[in-house]
Amino acid sequence: MNQAVYMASLRRWLTHPGIVIGVVILSLVVAVAVAAPWLYTIDPNAMDPSNSLQAPGVRAEFITLGGESFHRLFLMGTDGVGRDVWSRVAYGARISVVVGISVALASMALGLVLGLVAGYFRALDSVIMRVMDGVMAIPGILFAIFLVSIWRPSLLTVIVAIVVPETPRVARVVRSVVLSVREEPYVEAARALDTPTWLLIVRHILPNTVAPLIVQGTFICAAAMLIEAAMSFLGIGLPSQIPTWGNIMAEGRAHFSAHPSTVLLPGAFLAVTVLAVNVLGDALRDAIDPKFRTRKG
């Protein structure tokens, strides 16, 4: 019986269009990020002023930069200083993937712990949630500017700057689930049997937080990619020598009127990736949460 239920759930996951579309697109983005050095790319910081502001195309030429020869395809053209846009977009995918996953995992872990403690232990609820409210009152972009001003701009700084404002949102979601589950009869029965608190939380409360936590994590992943791109675009994120989608768009805006591809192409990669994450999150909510499927039907 359990195997039949498992196989039915697996088939539902594998046939859900949202899950399939989201996984396929995200797999392609991750594949581009991992295999960037082998996807007809060159050094993303290699400048060739003689080939600046080239339009996208499939023409190829053999060039020499820094004493090394490359077979260049100009798939997405070049920017104002002759850097290959495709190479920068491919390597920039690494930053977006790392930031999105790291922020989502860190925010989910911290928010889960804080939400469980606040929801189950009434004495700590007010203290924890008032601190969370105070953190949420600080605009995320201002907090990012503050961190960058006291630390040097780096990947860790960007991740921390995004994790801190996102953690309270996870904590509030988990707390609301815990507050409703802790009054269920089976939890009361476990408490009456003197079940250890840690075991009660792990066995009876924690599983109920999985579905909303996964959905919230996908939204945070998408938001983290957007925030990182916005920070880089504004010049408060990663240094310009590190290729990110935000940096590429920021450097291309000076020539947007004549060569919009330097902004539109990395922007399209960012938009499609964020959309895929959100679609995957909604699909996972449909597949995991039976109550949501019942309400939806």
C-alpha positions as CSV (number, residue, x, y, z in Angstrom):
1,M,0.0,0.0,0.0
2,N,2.7,2.4,0.9
3,Q,4.6,1.5,-2.3
4,A,1.5,2.2,-4.3
5,V,1.0,5.6,-2.7
6,Y,4.7,6.4,-3.2
7,M,4.5,5.5,-6.9
8,A,1.3,7.5,-7.4
9,S,2.9,10.5,-5.8
10,L,6.0,10.1,-7.9
11,R,3.9,9.9,-11.1
12,R,2.0,13.0,-10.1
13,W,5.3,14.8,-9.6
14,L,6.8,13.7,-12.9
15,T,3.7,14.5,-14.9
16,H,2.9,17.9,-13.3
17,P,3.6,20.5,-16.1
18,G,4.8,23.1,-13.7
19,I,7.4,20.8,-12.1
20,V,8.6,19.6,-15.5
21,I,8.9,23.1,-16.9
22,G,10.6,24.5,-13.8
23,V,13.1,21.6,-13.5
24,V,14.0,21.6,-17.1
25,I,14.7,25.4,-17.3
26,L,16.6,25.4,-14.0
27,S,18.6,22.4,-15.1
28,L,19.6,24.2,-18.2
29,V,20.6,27.3,-16.2
30,V,22.7,25.2,-13.8
31,A,24.2,23.3,-16.7
32,V,25.3,26.6,-18.3
33,A,26.8,27.8,-15.0
34,V,28.7,24.5,-14.5
35,A,29.8,24.0,-18.1
36,A,30.5,27.7,-18.9
37,P,34.2,27.1,-19.7
38,W,33.3,24.6,-22.5
39,L,30.3,26.4,-24.1
40,Y,32.2,28.4,-26.7
41,T,33.2,31.0,-24.1
42,I,36.4,33.0,-23.6
43,D,37.7,34.9,-20.6
44,P,34.7,37.0,-19.6
45,N,37.0,39.9,-18.7
46,A,39.1,39.8,-21.9
47,M,38.8,43.1,-23.7
48,D,39.1,43.6,-27.4
49,P,38.4,47.3,-28.2
50,S,38.7,46.6,-31.9
51,N,35.5,44.5,-31.7
52,S,33.5,46.6,-29.3
53,L,29.7,46.8,-29.6
54,Q,29.4,44.0,-32.0
55,A,25.8,42.9,-32.7
56,P,24.8,39.3,-31.8
57,G,25.4,36.8,-34.6
58,V,26.8,33.4,-35.6
59,R,29.8,34.6,-37.4
60,A,33.1,33.3,-36.2
61,E,36.6,34.6,-36.2
62,F,40.0,33.6,-34.8
63,I,41.3,36.2,-32.4
64,T,44.3,36.6,-30.0
65,L,43.9,38.1,-26.6
66,G,46.5,38.2,-23.9
67,G,48.8,35.9,-25.9
68,E,46.1,33.2,-26.3
69,S,44.1,32.4,-29.4
70,F,40.3,31.9,-29.3
71,H,37.7,30.8,-31.8
72,R,35.0,33.5,-31.2
73,L,31.4,33.2,-32.2
74,F,29.9,36.5,-31.1
75,L,26.7,34.7,-30.1
76,M,25.5,37.7,-28.1
77,G,27.8,40.3,-29.4
78,T,30.2,42.4,-27.4
79,D,30.0,45.3,-24.9
80,G,31.5,48.7,-25.0
81,V,35.0,47.5,-24.3
82,G,34.9,44.4,-26.5
83,R,34.1,41.8,-23.9
84,D,32.1,38.8,-25.1
85,V,28.6,39.2,-23.7
86,W,27.8,35.4,-24.0
87,S,30.8,34.5,-22.0
88,R,29.9,37.0,-19.3
89,V,26.2,35.8,-19.2
90,A,27.3,32.2,-19.0
91,Y,29.8,32.9,-16.1
92,G,27.3,35.3,-14.5
93,A,24.8,32.3,-14.2
94,R,27.2,30.9,-11.6
95,I,26.7,33.9,-9.3
96,S,22.9,33.9,-9.6
97,V,22.7,30.2,-8.9
98,V,25.0,30.3,-5.9
99,V,23.3,33.4,-4.5
100,G,19.8,32.0,-5.0
101,I,20.5,28.6,-3.5
102,S,22.6,29.9,-0.6
103,V,20.2,32.6,0.4
104,A,17.2,30.2,0.2
105,L,18.9,27.5,2.3
106,A,20.3,29.9,4.9
107,S,17.0,31.8,5.3
108,M,15.0,28.5,5.5
109,A,17.4,27.1,8.2
110,L,17.4,30.2,10.3
111,G,13.7,30.9,9.8
112,L,12.7,27.3,10.6
113,V,14.6,27.3,13.9
114,L,13.2,30.7,15.0
115,G,9.7,29.9,13.8
116,L,9.6,26.6,15.7
117,V,10.9,28.1,18.9
118,A,8.5,31.1,18.7
119,G,5.5,29.0,17.8
120,Y,6.0,26.3,20.4
121,F,7.4,28.2,23.4
122,R,5.0,30.9,24.2
123,A,7.4,32.6,26.6
124,L,9.8,33.3,23.7
125,D,7.2,34.1,21.1
126,S,6.9,37.8,21.8
127,V,10.6,38.4,22.1
128,I,11.5,36.6,18.9
129,M,8.7,38.0,16.8
130,R,9.3,41.6,17.9
131,V,12.9,41.2,16.8
132,M,11.7,39.8,13.5
133,D,9.3,42.7,13.1
134,G,12.2,45.1,13.7
135,V,14.4,43.4,11.1
136,M,11.5,43.5,8.6
137,A,11.1,47.2,9.2
138,I,14.6,47.9,7.7
139,P,14.5,48.2,3.9
140,G,16.6,45.4,2.5
141,I,18.5,47.6,0.0
142,L,19.5,50.0,2.9
143,F,20.7,47.1,4.9
144,A,22.7,46.0,1.9
145,I,24.3,49.4,1.5
146,F,25.2,49.4,5.2
147,L,26.9,46.1,5.0
148,V,28.8,47.0,1.8
149,S,29.9,50.2,3.5
150,I,31.5,48.5,6.5
151,W,32.7,45.3,4.7
152,R,34.3,45.0,1.3
153,P,32.0,44.0,-1.5
154,S,32.1,40.2,-1.9
155,L,29.8,37.3,-2.5
156,L,29.5,36.6,1.3
157,T,28.5,40.2,1.9
158,V,25.8,40.0,-0.8
159,I,24.4,36.7,0.6
160,V,24.3,38.0,4.2
161,A,22.7,41.2,3.1
162,I,19.9,39.2,1.5
163,V,19.5,36.5,4.1
164,V,18.9,38.8,7.0
165,P,15.8,40.6,5.6
166,E,14.4,37.3,4.2
167,T,14.7,35.2,7.4
168,P,11.8,36.9,9.3
169,R,9.4,36.0,6.5
170,V,10.3,32.4,6.8
171,A,10.0,32.6,10.6
172,R,6.5,34.1,10.4
173,V,5.3,31.3,8.0
174,V,6.7,28.5,10.2
175,R,5.3,30.1,13.4
176,S,1.8,30.3,11.9
177,V,2.0,26.6,11.1
178,V,3.3,25.6,14.5
179,L,0.6,27.7,16.3
180,S,-2.1,25.7,14.4
181,V,-0.5,22.3,14.6
182,R,0.4,22.5,18.4
183,E,-3.3,22.5,19.2
184,E,-4.1,19.3,17.2
185,P,-5.4,16.3,19.2
186,Y,-2.4,14.1,18.3
187,V,0.0,16.7,19.6
188,E,-1.9,17.1,22.8
189,A,-1.9,13.3,23.2
190,A,1.8,13.1,22.6
191,R,2.3,15.9,25.2
192,A,0.1,14.0,27.7
193,L,2.3,10.9,27.3
194,D,5.3,13.0,28.3
195,T,6.9,12.8,24.9
196,P,10.2,14.7,25.0
197,T,9.8,18.2,23.6
198,W,12.5,17.8,20.9
199,L,10.9,14.5,19.8
200,L,7.4,16.0,19.7
201,I,8.6,18.9,17.5
202,V,10.6,16.7,15.1
203,R,8.0,13.9,14.8
204,H,4.7,15.8,14.8
205,I,5.3,19.5,14.1
206,L,8.3,19.7,11.8
207,P,6.8,17.6,9.0
208,N,3.8,20.0,8.7
209,T,6.2,22.9,7.9
210,V,7.8,21.1,4.9
211,A,5.3,22.1,2.2
212,P,5.0,25.9,3.1
213,L,8.8,26.0,3.8
214,I,9.6,24.6,0.3
215,V,7.2,27.1,-1.3
216,Q,8.7,30.0,0.7
217,G,12.2,28.8,-0.2
218,T,11.5,28.9,-3.9
219,F,10.1,32.5,-3.6
220,I,13.2,33.5,-1.6
221,C,15.5,31.9,-4.2
222,A,13.8,33.9,-7.0
223,A,13.8,37.1,-4.9
224,A,17.5,36.6,-4.0
225,M,18.5,36.5,-7.7
226,L,16.5,39.7,-8.4
227,I,18.0,41.5,-5.4
228,E,21.5,40.5,-6.3
229,A,21.0,41.7,-9.8
230,A,19.6,45.0,-8.5
231,M,22.5,45.4,-6.1
232,S,25.0,44.8,-8.9
233,F,23.1,47.1,-11.2
234,L,23.2,49.9,-8.7
235,G,26.9,49.3,-8.0
236,I,26.6,48.1,-4.4
237,G,26.9,44.4,-5.2
238,L,29.8,42.4,-6.5
239,P,32.7,44.3,-8.1
240,S,32.4,45.0,-11.8
241,Q,35.2,42.7,-12.7
242,I,33.1,39.8,-11.6
243,P,30.6,39.0,-14.3
244,T,27.0,39.0,-13.0
245,W,23.8,39.6,-14.8
246,G,23.3,42.8,-12.9
247,N,26.7,44.1,-13.8
248,I,26.3,43.2,-17.4
249,M,23.1,45.2,-17.6
250,A,24.6,48.1,-15.7
251,E,27.5,48.3,-18.1
252,G,25.3,48.0,-21.2
253,R,22.9,50.7,-20.3
254,A,25.3,53.4,-21.6
255,H,24.8,52.0,-25.1
256,F,21.3,50.8,-24.8
257,S,19.8,53.0,-27.5
258,A,22.2,51.7,-30.2
259,H,22.8,48.2,-28.8
260,P,19.9,47.1,-26.6
261,S,21.0,43.4,-26.7
262,T,23.7,44.0,-24.1
263,V,20.9,44.7,-21.6
264,L,18.0,42.7,-22.9
265,L,19.8,39.4,-23.3
266,P,21.1,39.1,-19.7
267,G,17.8,40.5,-18.5
268,A,16.0,37.8,-20.4
269,F,18.1,35.1,-18.7
270,L,17.3,36.6,-15.4
271,A,13.6,36.9,-16.1
272,V,13.3,33.3,-17.4
273,T,15.2,31.9,-14.4
274,V,13.2,33.7,-11.8
275,L,9.9,32.7,-13.6
276,A,11.0,29.1,-13.7
277,V,11.8,29.1,-9.9
278,N,8.3,30.7,-9.1
279,V,6.5,28.2,-11.4
280,L,8.4,25.3,-9.7
281,G,7.4,26.6,-6.3
282,D,3.7,26.8,-7.2
283,A,3.8,23.4,-8.7
284,L,5.5,21.8,-5.7
285,R,2.9,23.4,-3.5
286,D,0.2,21.7,-5.6
287,A,1.9,18.4,-5.5
288,I,3.0,18.3,-1.9
289,D,0.1,19.9,0.0
290,P,-3.1,17.7,-0.3
291,K,-5.2,20.3,1.5
292,F,-4.2,22.9,-1.1
293,R,-5.2,20.5,-3.9
294,T,-8.5,19.9,-2.3
295,R,-9.3,23.6,-1.9
296,K,-8.1,24.2,-5.5
297,G,-10.3,21.5,-6.9
